[in-house]
Amino acid sequence: MSNLDSKGSKRRWFFLGIAAASQMSVAIIRMGIPALMPLIKEGLRLTRTEVGFVSSVLNGGAAVAGIPVGKAVDRLGERWVIAYVAMASGFFIMGVNWASTFMMLLPVLLLTGVATGSSAPAGGKAIIGWFPERERGTAMGLRQMATPLGGAIAAMTLPPLALTFGWRFAFVFAGIFAIGIGLGALYLYKEPPGLDLRAGEAQATGFKELLLRKDIWAVLIYVFILAGGQWCYLTYLLLYLTENVHLPLTLAGSLLAVGQLCGAAGRIVWGFLSDRAAGGRRGPVLLLIGLVTVFLILVTSLFSPKTPVWLVSLTVALLGLTLRGWNGLTLTLASELVGVQVAGLAVGLTNTVGYVGIIALPPVFGFLVDQTNSYRLAWMVLAGMIMIALVPLRWAKEGKGENQA
């Protein structure tokens, strides 16, 4: 079967489902940390700034993994990433059983971050290899849907487990699940046929060439700020709703789960809109997402104990739709701008920059909250940064990557 024929095969949806299941299992681990943050904060007596560093260390490991794993995917294929990353993530998160202090927790988070961060670079090459252009936004949305879906599962299942058996047990449960999914992926997933996995010459200059392109920088700036904002939402939302709005932990966790589910839906909806309504253009949809996100964050900054629960619920859900729903579009855009030979590298670079944003912004957000004893300024600063991220999108001239594929 040729590479062209593979794009008409019904099997592409089956293999996409396997890849999505693996990514979901990894996401349950990664998103389980913010879902259990109130219990972790209490158990290890963390400050809000240390809560931010928990996120930063986890995603620092992921940042380290992005580019080298992206290069490896371009050379070797993604089957090993899809399978072994899930298994490694499961093993590493079980190390929480030996973490009794903040400092002891950090190496566990770092290793877990390296493992979970290695899952994303595999997406771009598979989507371009298995799917025609008219389906890529939707396909990448489905693949990336697995992350917020895993987050929703984590928010719904891990807090009850943690309240009953302890937060360490909840992570062990998530780890065992990921190992099982990884073993299944190892035997079931197949590479897109016909792809040249020996693009060593392209790789030699690919990284430098990417850094010289303004269209790639437009994607990187957007991802840096939106990814950091995404993890401010994930890391601090439960704390904000329980401390500032005075909601019970179970209700706040349920709202976060709804936001995650909306994020999962958003990745499909935005991808479909970019494929059909926007004619395959990703930039206009990313601009729309950013503008709506800014408005919703400003609404969130005004929450108080007097805010109606329905308004809080609606805002959290819509923030999930936007702030958790853009990832697939940026990965699709980055892949299409550069073409299939260096798609893994482009996705790896995009994810690395996103993780740098995740490392940088949550501690700053927490620092602002600690210094002002209020979340309002932190939310408003985040909204302003997202507005800045929208300006360079005009640099991304779409339609050139296909010539390179």
Secondary structure, DSSP 8 states (H G I E B T S, - for coil): --HHHHTT-THHHHHHHHHHHHHHHHHHHHHHHHHTHHHHHHHHT--HHHHHHHHHHHHHHHHHHHHHHHHHHHHH-SHHHHHHHHHHHHHHHGGGGG--SHHHHHHHHHHHHHHHHTSTTHHHHHHHHHS-HHHHHHHHHHHHHHHHHHHHHHHHHHHHHHHHH-HHHHHHHHHHHHHHHHHHHHHH----TT-----HHHHHHHHHHHHT-HHHHHHHHHHHHHHHHHHHHHHHHHHHHHHTS---HHHHHHHHHHHHHHHHHHHHHHHHHHHTTTTT--HHHHHHHHHHHHHHHHHHTT--TTS-HHHHHHHHHHHHHHHTT-HHHHHHHHHHHH-GGGHHHHHHHHHHHHHHHHHHHHHHHHHHHHHHT-SHHHHHHHHHHHHHHHGGGGG---S-GGGT-
